[in-house]
Structure formats: structure tokens, C-alpha cells
Amino acid sequence: MSEPHAPSAPTREGPLDRAAFPRLLPMTTRWSDNDPYGHLNNVVYYELFDAAVNALLIEAGLLNPATSTVIGLVVESHCRFFSSVAYPDEVEVGVRVDHLGRSSVHYRLAVFKRGAASAAAQGGYTHVYVERSDGRPTPIPDGHRRLMESLLRR
């Protein structure tokens, strides 16, 4: 009788470098972002991811959070951590698009300490575009699609 095999551990992707991202957006950390262990709380990375994507959409004139009739809702997210970031570190959030579908987009995102070569944390999330009025999926608007195409992984 043979011993059962333990499942193999998934391959852990290492930190990406800055060149992996077509856009890097400067962001600030806040005193309240630190947790009792002296570094940014895990949830803050997700806030930085969300803020960066929305900043790009707002900057391009494609999103008004209060009035846009078509909005992107996060339906999946993940993050891996490689090194600590803490207030008052200045950070940059890298943004790229890994997949662009009819009504969804998957963003690859990373948080870098300002000027660092490698990501301190990286992950991603998927936006599904919906009509604000009924929450039903809808095709990604043309302007959004053009912006996303400019961020596609090369």
C-alpha cells in the first residue's frame, strides 16, 4: 500500500518590476493605514488598487462615481505580499490590464515604495461592467475599452 501524496504547493510568483506596468500612479499613505504591527494593514493595499484604477478612469473623463450610468463592480480580488510598507512611505501603484472581455476587465496591480524596483505587494481584480440602474452586465463602453487597451500587457 502506497502512502498518499500531499498536494504540491502552488508556484508562488515573485514580485514584478516597474517595467511590467504601463502606468504608475503616485499615492500617499496615511497614519491611520498602519496596523498595530507597524505596517500597512492588508486592506489598505486593496484600497490603493481601487483608488488607482478609479483615478485613471476619472482622469480620462470616463467615470463620475456619483452619476455614471455604467459602472465597474469588483467581483474578484487577490493580493500577495513581498515586503512591508508603512506610513509615511510614499508609494506608486502600477496598473495594467491582463484580460479584456466583452463586459469585464482583469487588472494586474502592484504597490511599489516610491522608486523601488520590485513590488512590495501585487495582485489584481476583475471589474464587471453593469448598468447602475439595475446591476445587469453591459458591454464595456468604447471610451473605457480604449483606455483599457492602452494598458494591456505587452
Order of alpha helices (4+ residues) and beta strands (2+ residues): beta-alpha-beta-beta-beta-beta-alpha
